[in-house]
Amino acid sequence: MRKPLSFLIAASLFGLEAIAITPQGRYGGDSILLNKKLYYFGGGTTAGNDTSTLQDLIYLDITESFDVNTALSSWKQEPVTGDLRAEPNYLYAMGVIPQENSIMIYGGEGYNSGTQQLLQNSVVLYNATSRTWQNLAEPQPRLKQAFAGTLSRGDDHKAYLFGGRSLDSSVFPPFNRDMWIYDFITSSWSAAAALPDNIGVRFRTPTTLAGNDLYYIGGMTANYTNTSITNDNVMVPMTDILIYHIDDSTWEMKTATGDIPSTRIMHTIAAKPNAQDILLFGGKYNISTNVPISGATCYVLHTDSLIWEKKNPVGVGPKGLYGHASVFADYSSLLFIMFGVNSTGQADSAFHVLNTETWTWDSNYLSSYPSQGNDNGAGSNRSLSGGAIAGIVIGCLAALKNRFLTSLSHFCI
């Protein structure tokens, strides 16, 4: 008895099994939360050496409780289908697009040979439903693979790309001052408001979405003209809080007070759910050092008052990290902190859970989510755009090609 084509499509996707892995130490990658899974892509393996980068897409299911000390054994390899893969990469920009059930990656120092060869696909999108990668065009005029920039989502089927520095020597000045917006409804890029002339460019500067505003804190800027760069190693004061207002496409610079953190790069900032706080963690003092800041690692910026407050979490946690990733759980005060370069200058594989209500390092993660088993996100109630649906169809066809080529020869489509 012949089975319908829809059955074969479902079998091709749901029959894939995630493989448990023990990820190696890494830094300079990033993580996002999608469908109650912490996804992490790639990263570099040796601090101060950019010739060995990874291209694995791994995830940690946070619907399951686990011992934080043994979390390393709970990671799984995402079962990707189709022929396209994101290339080995680190120091890229990464964002989650929940309405598309997708992860977007732009730019990065994605080369393994040390010759700074550009990526073949500088913008890629991973669809968690179809489990496929697809490539997207860069904004025009081309940014030429900027690294150390930022990519963030709005809750509007759009991705927001800003900052960074181009790897292509033909691009000058190499800095991105424009806010580029990718619209998943129209499948197109557009340039919104450029950074005002009196505000310096940003690179190695993290971002977070708080409400409907994008915050940019710390990192580096540069002094340059259209013909020369006079200083590209300028640290941004932590009193300078750069904000992009999504609602009216405007920039604003505000000044923070309080327990001002030292200037830093390769730190993380994350907006706390259902609060007016942004949590800063880790970082290193400058580009020339390969060890993280120690002791002054954790701060909260209260966005309603723009006051910094230093925190001193209790318990066993990292002494310092840079190039790590940090993500809040959905509607939770728990902050997940993973990978990065530790106090010995080595790329770490450790996983940490910081309770931002009690300010303690938790040794056990107790999930408040119902277990989702092998759910790959296909059961989500989110409405998908035409681009997302097309991605699902392409993924299904790719899976059919790889897994059911013989069976398909007996069907008339």
C-alpha positions as a Python dict, from the first residue, in 0.01 Angstrom:
ca = {
    (1, 'M'): (0, 0, 0),
    (2, 'R'): (143, 336, -102),
    (3, 'K'): (169, 602, 167),
    (4, 'P'): (64, 960, 88),
    (5, 'L'): (331, 1220, 17),
    (6, 'S'): (243, 1410, 337),
    (7, 'F'): (329, 1101, 537),
    (8, 'L'): (671, 1081, 375),
    (9, 'I'): (736, 1450, 445),
    (10, 'A'): (645, 1406, 812),
    (11, 'A'): (854, 1093, 840),
    (12, 'S'): (1152, 1262, 681),
    (13, 'L'): (1149, 1538, 942),
    (14, 'F'): (1028, 1371, 1260),
    (15, 'G'): (1237, 1059, 1200),
    (16, 'L'): (1557, 1257, 1251),
    (17, 'E'): (1721, 1199, 1586),
    (18, 'A'): (1930, 1455, 1772),
    (19, 'I'): (2265, 1310, 1877),
    (20, 'A'): (2396, 1371, 2230),
    (21, 'I'): (2739, 1536, 2226),
    (22, 'T'): (2995, 1680, 2464),
    (23, 'P'): (3086, 2018, 2312),
    (24, 'Q'): (3445, 2135, 2329),
    (25, 'G'): (3545, 2466, 2481),
    (26, 'R'): (3476, 2766, 2259),
    (27, 'Y'): (3425, 3142, 2258),
    (28, 'G'): (3306, 3419, 2027),
    (29, 'G'): (2990, 3234, 1926),
    (30, 'D'): (2641, 3318, 2040),
    (31, 'S'): (2324, 3159, 2174),
    (32, 'I'): (1953, 3226, 2137),
    (33, 'L'): (1640, 3075, 2293),
    (34, 'L'): (1388, 2928, 2048),
    (35, 'N'): (1115, 2674, 2122),
    (36, 'K'): (1251, 2631, 2475),
    (37, 'K'): (1590, 2526, 2341),
    (38, 'L'): (1918, 2710, 2383),
    (39, 'Y'): (2082, 2701, 2040),
    (40, 'Y'): (2452, 2775, 2001),
    (41, 'F'): (2648, 2794, 1678),
    (42, 'G'): (3019, 2756, 1606),
    (43, 'G'): (3275, 2967, 1787),
    (44, 'G'): (3652, 2982, 1808),
    (45, 'T'): (3853, 2726, 2004),
    (46, 'T'): (4174, 2905, 2099),
    (47, 'A'): (4186, 3253, 2253),
    (48, 'G'): (4401, 3487, 2047),
    (49, 'N'): (4411, 3242, 1755),
    (50, 'D'): (4142, 3281, 1487),
    (51, 'T'): (4252, 2997, 1259),
    (52, 'S'): (4035, 2726, 1417),
    (53, 'T'): (3662, 2787, 1412),
    (54, 'L'): (3363, 2553, 1445),
    (55, 'Q'): (3042, 2511, 1248),
    (56, 'D'): (2828, 2286, 1468),
    (57, 'L'): (2473, 2386, 1561),
    (58, 'I'): (2401, 2245, 1906),
    (59, 'Y'): (2119, 2289, 2154),
    (60, 'L'): (2027, 2236, 2518),
    (61, 'D'): (1666, 2147, 2602),
    (62, 'I'): (1566, 2362, 2899),
    (63, 'T'): (1233, 2186, 2946),
    (64, 'E'): (1440, 1921, 3124),
    (65, 'S'): (1586, 1976, 3471),
    (66, 'F'): (1955, 1900, 3516),
    (67, 'D'): (2257, 1929, 3742),
    (68, 'V'): (2442, 2240, 3628),
    (69, 'N'): (2777, 2073, 3693),
    (70, 'T'): (2694, 1798, 3445),
    (71, 'A'): (2511, 2017, 3191),
    (72, 'L'): (2790, 1957, 2942),
    (73, 'S'): (2654, 1607, 2880),
    (74, 'S'): (2302, 1738, 2807),
    (75, 'W'): (2387, 1916, 2480),
    (76, 'K'): (2268, 1767, 2151),
    (77, 'Q'): (2365, 1810, 1788),
    (78, 'E'): (2081, 1964, 1586),
    (79, 'P'): (1982, 1718, 1306),
    (80, 'V'): (2016, 1955, 1009),
    (81, 'T'): (1876, 1849, 670),
    (82, 'G'): (1944, 1975, 318),
    (83, 'D'): (2274, 2041, 144),
    (84, 'L'): (2358, 2391, 273),
    (85, 'R'): (2549, 2438, 599),
    (86, 'A'): (2656, 2755, 774),
    (87, 'E'): (3032, 2787, 741),
    (88, 'P'): (3278, 2772, 1034),
    (89, 'N'): (3246, 3106, 1208),
    (90, 'Y'): (3291, 3322, 1518),
    (91, 'L'): (3245, 3688, 1612),
    (92, 'Y'): (2933, 3686, 1397),
    (93, 'A'): (2603, 3861, 1467),
    (94, 'M'): (2313, 3633, 1562),
    (95, 'G'): (1944, 3691, 1626),
    (96, 'V'): (1629, 3489, 1681),
    (97, 'I'): (1321, 3556, 1470),
    (98, 'P'): (1039, 3388, 1665),
    (99, 'Q'): (766, 3459, 1409),
    (100, 'E'): (971, 3275, 1146),
    (101, 'N'): (1078, 2998, 1385),
    (102, 'S'): (1427, 3082, 1264),
    (103, 'I'): (1780, 3185, 1360),
    (104, 'M'): (1966, 3446, 1154),
    (105, 'I'): (2345, 3486, 1136),
    (106, 'Y'): (2535, 3768, 969),
    (107, 'G'): (2905, 3818, 899),
    (108, 'G'): (3181, 3715, 1137),
    (109, 'E'): (3546, 3620, 1111),
    (110, 'G'): (3446, 3299, 941),
    (111, 'Y'): (3761, 3158, 793),
    (112, 'N'): (3967, 2857, 891),
    (113, 'S'): (4283, 2910, 687),
    (114, 'G'): (4396, 3233, 848),
    (115, 'T'): (4400, 3408, 510),
    (116, 'Q'): (4083, 3609, 580),
    (117, 'Q'): (3893, 3459, 288),
    (118, 'L'): (3537, 3586, 289),
    (119, 'L'): (3244, 3357, 359),
    (120, 'Q'): (3057, 3221, 59),
    (121, 'N'): (2730, 3298, 239),
    (122, 'S'): (2762, 3594, 475),
    (123, 'V'): (2391, 3593, 571),
    (124, 'V'): (2229, 3261, 658),
    (125, 'L'): (1897, 3163, 811),
    (126, 'Y'): (1823, 2841, 998),
    (127, 'N'): (1459, 2730, 1003),
    (128, 'A'): (1391, 2516, 1312),
    (129, 'T'): (1078, 2363, 1158),
    (130, 'S'): (1230, 2239, 832),
    (131, 'R'): (1574, 2204, 994),
    (132, 'T'): (1744, 2362, 695),
    (133, 'W'): (1986, 2647, 631),
    (134, 'Q'): (1927, 2896, 352),
    (135, 'N'): (2139, 3188, 233),
    (136, 'L'): (2015, 3546, 208),
    (137, 'A'): (2161, 3842, 22),
    (138, 'E'): (2366, 4103, 207),
    (139, 'P'): (2225, 4455, 224),
    (140, 'Q'): (2304, 4668, -79),
    (141, 'P'): (2544, 4837, -107),
    (142, 'R'): (2715, 4528, 26),
    (143, 'L'): (2858, 4542, 376),
    (144, 'K'): (3121, 4283, 277),
    (145, 'Q'): (3097, 4056, 577),
    (146, 'A'): (3123, 4283, 880),
    (147, 'F'): (3236, 4116, 1202),
    (148, 'A'): (3177, 4209, 1566),
    (149, 'G'): (2843, 4369, 1473),
    (150, 'T'): (2497, 4303, 1615),
    (151, 'L'): (2178, 4141, 1493),
    (152, 'S'): (1856, 4166, 1688),
    (153, 'R'): (1489, 4098, 1641),
    (154, 'G'): (1187, 4315, 1672),
    (155, 'D'): (850, 4157, 1739),
    (156, 'D'): (745, 4248, 1385),
    (157, 'H'): (882, 3984, 1143),
    (158, 'K'): (1199, 4193, 1111),
    (159, 'A'): (1568, 4165, 1194),
    (160, 'Y'): (1785, 4467, 1284),
    (161, 'L'): (2151, 4470, 1178),
    (162, 'F'): (2392, 4735, 1307),
    (163, 'G'): (2759, 4803, 1369),
    (164, 'G'): (3062, 4592, 1301),
    (165, 'R'): (3366, 4624, 1081),
    (166, 'S'): (3411, 4483, 732),
    (167, 'L'): (3670, 4214, 664),
    (168, 'D'): (3697, 4318, 299),
    (169, 'S'): (3988, 4558, 245),
    (170, 'S'): (3806, 4710, -54),
    (171, 'V'): (3543, 4860, 180),
    (172, 'F'): (3648, 5196, 325),
    (173, 'P'): (3565, 5325, 572),
    (174, 'P'): (3509, 4969, 696),
    (175, 'F'): (3249, 5059, 958),
    (176, 'N'): (2872, 5019, 937),
    (177, 'R'): (2684, 5330, 1053),
    (178, 'D'): (2345, 5229, 913),
    (179, 'M'): (2064, 5039, 1077),
    (180, 'W'): (1975, 4772, 821),
    (181, 'I'): (1637, 4605, 852),
    (182, 'Y'): (1545, 4273, 694),
    (183, 'D'): (1170, 4231, 643),
    (184, 'F'): (1066, 3866, 631),
    (185, 'I'): (728, 3955, 482),
    (186, 'T'): (881, 4118, 175),
    (187, 'S'): (1212, 3925, 186),
    (188, 'S'): (1410, 4246, 143),
    (189, 'W'): (1660, 4476, 316),
    (190, 'S'): (1610, 4847, 376),
    (191, 'A'): (1824, 5114, 543),
    (192, 'A'): (1667, 5299, 834),
    (193, 'A'): (1818, 5591, 1023),
    (194, 'A'): (2197, 5610, 1010),
    (195, 'L'): (2390, 5685, 1326),
    (196, 'P'): (2404, 6063, 1382),
    (197, 'D'): (2737, 6224, 1286),
    (198, 'N'): (2813, 6322, 1646),
    (199, 'I'): (2800, 5961, 1767),
    (200, 'G'): (3089, 5724, 1701),
    (201, 'V'): (3056, 5392, 1522),
    (202, 'R'): (3020, 5074, 1727),
    (203, 'F'): (3190, 4737, 1698),
    (204, 'R'): (3253, 4466, 1957),
    (205, 'T'): (2946, 4620, 2121),
    (206, 'P'): (2662, 4390, 2236),
    (207, 'T'): (2293, 4469, 2201),
    (208, 'T'): (1970, 4366, 2367),
    (209, 'L'): (1603, 4434, 2300),
    (210, 'A'): (1430, 4596, 2598),
    (211, 'G'): (1067, 4674, 2532),
    (212, 'N'): (1073, 4813, 2181),
    (213, 'D'): (1417, 4970, 2209),
    (214, 'L'): (1757, 4831, 2115),
    (215, 'Y'): (2034, 4911, 2365),
    (216, 'Y'): (2405, 4921, 2271),
    (217, 'I'): (2648, 4931, 2564),
    (218, 'G'): (3027, 4936, 2577),
    (219, 'G'): (3259, 4798, 2311),
    (220, 'M'): (3475, 5001, 2075),
    (221, 'T'): (3454, 5297, 1841),
    (222, 'A'): (3699, 5463, 1602),
    (223, 'N'): (3824, 5802, 1485),
    (224, 'Y'): (3840, 5817, 1106),
    (225, 'T'): (3773, 6014, 791),
    (226, 'N'): (3669, 5900, 445),
    (227, 'T'): (4036, 5852, 358),
    (228, 'S'): (4211, 5739, 677),
    (229, 'I'): (4169, 5585, 1022),
    (230, 'T'): (4351, 5774, 1298),
    (231, 'N'): (4253, 5545, 1589),
    (232, 'D'): (4047, 5228, 1574),
    (233, 'N'): (4113, 5121, 1932),
    (234, 'V'): (3889, 5365, 2120),
    (235, 'M'): (3694, 5219, 2411),
    (236, 'V'): (3334, 5334, 2459),
    (237, 'P'): (3263, 5471, 2811),
    (238, 'M'): (3007, 5265, 3001),
    (239, 'T'): (2825, 5586, 3084),
    (240, 'D'): (2727, 5616, 2715),
    (241, 'I'): (2402, 5428, 2657),
    (242, 'L'): (2315, 5420, 2287),
    (243, 'I'): (1949, 5346, 2210),
    (244, 'Y'): (1769, 5281, 1883),
    (245, 'H'): (1393, 5336, 1909),
    (246, 'I'): (1220, 5088, 1677),
    (247, 'D'): (884, 5268, 1692),
    (248, 'D'): (1005, 5587, 1521),
    (249, 'S'): (1346, 5478, 1380),
    (250, 'T'): (1545, 5730, 1583),
    (251, 'W'): (1874, 5719, 1775),
    (252, 'E'): (1928, 5857, 2123),
    (253, 'M'): (2235, 5878, 2347),
    (254, 'K'): (2175, 5878, 2722),
    (255, 'T'): (2415, 5906, 3015),
    (256, 'A'): (2420, 5651, 3296),
    (257, 'T'): (2537, 5705, 3655),
    (258, 'G'): (2591, 5488, 3961),
    (259, 'D'): (2843, 5202, 3991),
    (260, 'I'): (2996, 5260, 3649),
    (261, 'P'): (3160, 4944, 3508),
    (262, 'S'): (3507, 4968, 3360),
    (263, 'T'): (3528, 4992, 2981),
    (264, 'R'): (3522, 4651, 2816),
    (265, 'I'): (3464, 4442, 2506),
    (266, 'M'): (3332, 4089, 2446),
    (267, 'H'): (3089, 4118, 2738),
    (268, 'T'): (2719, 4034, 2718),
    (269, 'I'): (2407, 4232, 2799),
    (270, 'A'): (2061, 4079, 2836),
    (271, 'A'): (1728, 4242, 2913),
    (272, 'K'): (1554, 4076, 3204),
    (273, 'P'): (1200, 3958, 3114),
    (274, 'N'): (914, 4152, 3267),
    (275, 'A'): (1151, 4405, 3424),
    (276, 'Q'): (1328, 4730, 3344),
    (277, 'D'): (1673, 4589, 3400),
    (278, 'I'): (1960, 4497, 3167),
    (279, 'L'): (2218, 4258, 3307),
    (280, 'L'): (2582, 4295, 3201),
    (281, 'F'): (2824, 4010, 3255),
    (282, 'G'): (3194, 3958, 3193),
    (283, 'G'): (3418, 4099, 2922),
    (284, 'K'): (3785, 4191, 2886),
    (285, 'Y'): (3959, 4527, 2914),
    (286, 'N'): (4088, 4563, 2559),
    (287, 'I'): (4172, 4386, 2235),
    (288, 'S'): (4529, 4301, 2333),
    (289, 'T'): (4458, 4091, 2642),
    (290, 'N'): (4350, 3726, 2641),
    (291, 'V'): (4219, 3705, 2997),
    (292, 'P'): (3881, 3828, 3125),
    (293, 'I'): (3808, 4101, 3375),
    (294, 'S'): (3810, 3953, 3724),
    (295, 'G'): (3599, 4067, 4018),
    (296, 'A'): (3396, 4334, 3839),
    (297, 'T'): (3193, 4099, 3623),
    (298, 'C'): (2825, 4152, 3704),
    (299, 'Y'): (2623, 4473, 3680),
    (300, 'V'): (2260, 4576, 3636),
    (301, 'L'): (2152, 4882, 3441),
    (302, 'H'): (1812, 5004, 3562),
    (303, 'T'): (1670, 5148, 3241),
    (304, 'D'): (1403, 5356, 3417),
    (305, 'S'): (1667, 5557, 3605),
    (306, 'L'): (1980, 5478, 3400),
    (307, 'I'): (2165, 5387, 3717),
    (308, 'W'): (2429, 5111, 3717),
    (309, 'E'): (2433, 4877, 4017),
    (310, 'K'): (2718, 4633, 4083),
    (311, 'K'): (2617, 4281, 4188),
    (312, 'N'): (2819, 4016, 4368),
    (313, 'P'): (2652, 3678, 4314),
    (314, 'V'): (2701, 3419, 4587),
    (315, 'G'): (2808, 3061, 4522),
    (316, 'V'): (3029, 2877, 4277),
    (317, 'G'): (3040, 3063, 3948),
    (318, 'P'): (3290, 3183, 3689),
    (319, 'K'): (3566, 3414, 3813),
    (320, 'G'): (3550, 3593, 3481),
    (321, 'L'): (3455, 3527, 3120),
    (322, 'Y'): (3473, 3698, 2784),
    (323, 'G'): (3342, 3589, 2447),
    (324, 'H'): (3069, 3392, 2629),
    (325, 'A'): (2695, 3390, 2562),
    (326, 'S'): (2413, 3477, 2803),
    (327, 'V'): (2038, 3424, 2761),
    (328, 'F'): (1745, 3464, 2997),
    (329, 'A'): (1489, 3185, 3018),
    (330, 'D'): (1137, 3279, 2902),
    (331, 'Y'): (960, 3502, 3157),
    (332, 'S'): (1222, 3405, 3416),
    (333, 'S'): (1488, 3555, 3638),
    (334, 'L'): (1730, 3275, 3548),
    (335, 'L'): (2019, 3378, 3325),
    (336, 'F'): (2206, 3105, 3138),
    (337, 'I'): (2576, 3181, 3082),
    (338, 'M'): (2779, 2945, 2864),
    (339, 'F'): (3120, 2890, 2705),
    (340, 'G'): (3371, 3179, 2671),
    (341, 'V'): (3734, 3234, 2770),
    (342, 'N'): (3792, 3174, 3142),
    (343, 'S'): (4034, 3324, 3394),
    (344, 'T'): (4316, 3094, 3276),
    (345, 'G'): (4286, 3228, 2921),
    (346, 'Q'): (4140, 2901, 2789),
    (347, 'A'): (3822, 2850, 2585),
    (348, 'D'): (3573, 2698, 2831),
    (349, 'S'): (3285, 2454, 2787),
    (350, 'A'): (3119, 2527, 3123),
    (351, 'F'): (2752, 2617, 3173),
    (352, 'H'): (2623, 2840, 3453),
    (353, 'V'): (2282, 2945, 3586),
    (354, 'L'): (2256, 3281, 3763),
    (355, 'N'): (1943, 3352, 3967),
    (356, 'T'): (1892, 3728, 3932),
    (357, 'E'): (1632, 3741, 4209),
    (358, 'T'): (1847, 3586, 4483),
    (359, 'W'): (2179, 3670, 4311),
    (360, 'T'): (2311, 3320, 4360),
    (361, 'W'): (2476, 3070, 4129),
    (362, 'D'): (2239, 2773, 4110),
    (363, 'S'): (2391, 2425, 4117),
    (364, 'N'): (2068, 2267, 3994),
    (365, 'Y'): (1843, 2389, 3716),
    (366, 'L'): (1478, 2311, 3788),
    (367, 'S'): (1273, 2358, 3475),
    (368, 'S'): (932, 2520, 3497),
    (369, 'Y'): (846, 2411, 3142),
    (370, 'P'): (651, 2100, 3045),
    (371, 'S'): (878, 1851, 2872),
    (372, 'Q'): (862, 1882, 2493),
    (373, 'G'): (1031, 1552, 2410),
    (374, 'N'): (1129, 1547, 2042),
    (375, 'D'): (924, 1852, 1946),
    (376, 'N'): (1104, 2045, 1674),
    (377, 'G'): (881, 2348, 1687),
    (378, 'A'): (641, 2238, 1415),
    (379, 'G'): (355, 2243, 1661),
    (380, 'S'): (398, 2611, 1738),
    (381, 'N'): (90, 2830, 1714),
    (382, 'R'): (286, 3120, 1571),
    (383, 'S'): (172, 3234, 1228),
    (384, 'L'): (442, 3204, 965),
    (385, 'S'): (511, 3437, 677),
    (386, 'G'): (532, 3328, 318),
    (387, 'G'): (912, 3315, 347),
    (388, 'A'): (895, 3082, 645),
    (389, 'I'): (642, 2856, 472),
    (390, 'A'): (864, 2846, 165),
    (391, 'G'): (1155, 2747, 385),
    (392, 'I'): (955, 2463, 532),
    (393, 'V'): (858, 2338, 186),
    (394, 'I'): (1219, 2359, 66),
    (395, 'G'): (1334, 2173, 375),
    (396, 'C'): (1078, 1901, 324),
    (397, 'L'): (1180, 1860, -38),
    (398, 'A'): (1546, 1849, 59),
    (399, 'A'): (1475, 1585, 318),
    (400, 'L'): (1272, 1387, 68),
    (401, 'K'): (1557, 1407, -178),
    (402, 'N'): (1807, 1275, 71),
    (403, 'R'): (1594, 1013, 242),
    (404, 'F'): (1320, 903, 6),
    (405, 'L'): (1455, 941, -346),
    (406, 'T'): (1370, 584, -434),
    (407, 'S'): (1019, 608, -290),
    (408, 'L'): (947, 931, -473),
    (409, 'S'): (1002, 763, -808),
    (410, 'H'): (674, 578, -757),
    (411, 'F'): (466, 892, -702),
    (412, 'C'): (315, 1143, -940),
    (413, 'I'): (322, 1486, -783),
}
